[in-house]
Amino acid sequence: MAQIKADQLCGLMNSIYLAVDTTTEACSVALCNGAESIFRYTEEPRMHANLVLPMVDQLLAEAECQLNQLKGIIFCRGPGAFTGLRIGAGVVQGLAFSADIPVMGVSTLATIAQRAYREHGARRVYAAIDARMGEVYWGAYLLDEKLSSSAMQLEGEELVVRPQQLSIAASSNKDWVGCGTGWNFANELAVAGVEVDVVYSGMLPHALDALTLGIPGLSAGKGVAPELAIPQYLRNNVAKKKAEQGPAS
């Protein structure tokens, strides 16, 4: 398991950051309060709208801090479930507006890859989310050993694609790990030549890992105004029929 020191994650000891994720079947929030990080995590599809704000309140109470003491809020911007993306963005906008603090969006796929590093030490991750309609959201992430950062870096670009139509270099599978619900299409991915030795198909994003990805940007002053907490859908046409969207998160 990869260990991340609290001072590396949180920066200055008096800096407090919040992260929110509602983009998949999982709903989680995490708070970095100086020397420690605390979180709430649950997998209850269709309950995110009811759960996320009480979870935030619980963390703030546990940390004995007020919303306006936060230095910024990080949120998973997508890709993911249409309803879940809108819930997360709306909640973060509301919280950030009320406290007059900046926000930072991070990729859901990157957050999954970061979790794979934190829990399993994986340094090369093919992160995939079931996008419905026979497609997956896809991203290849790796930890650049030349950098001091412990944040996973995107190689290439994130895609929404039919798994059997993916195109990767023939040598790219070496030492890679597959993570996310998109790996339920392992047979189809194999048709495209994408095969790995280890797969964690049940791995979902976790707000604790969104903290790792978002804090460096916020601490460097790269946060944006609350109204710019905008979901990233990847699909051009997000107005799909409800039946096509699958279970909402």
PyMOL commands that set and color helices and strands:
alter all, ss='L'
color gray80, all
select helices_A, chain A and resi 6-10+48-63+67-69+82-99+108-120+163-165+181-191+207-219+226-228+242-245
alter helices_A, ss='H'
color red, helices_A
select strands_A, chain A and resi 16-21+26-33+36-43+72-78+103-107+124-132+135-142+153-161+177-179+198-200
alter strands_A, ss='S'
color yellow, strands_A
deselect
rebuild
show_as cartoon
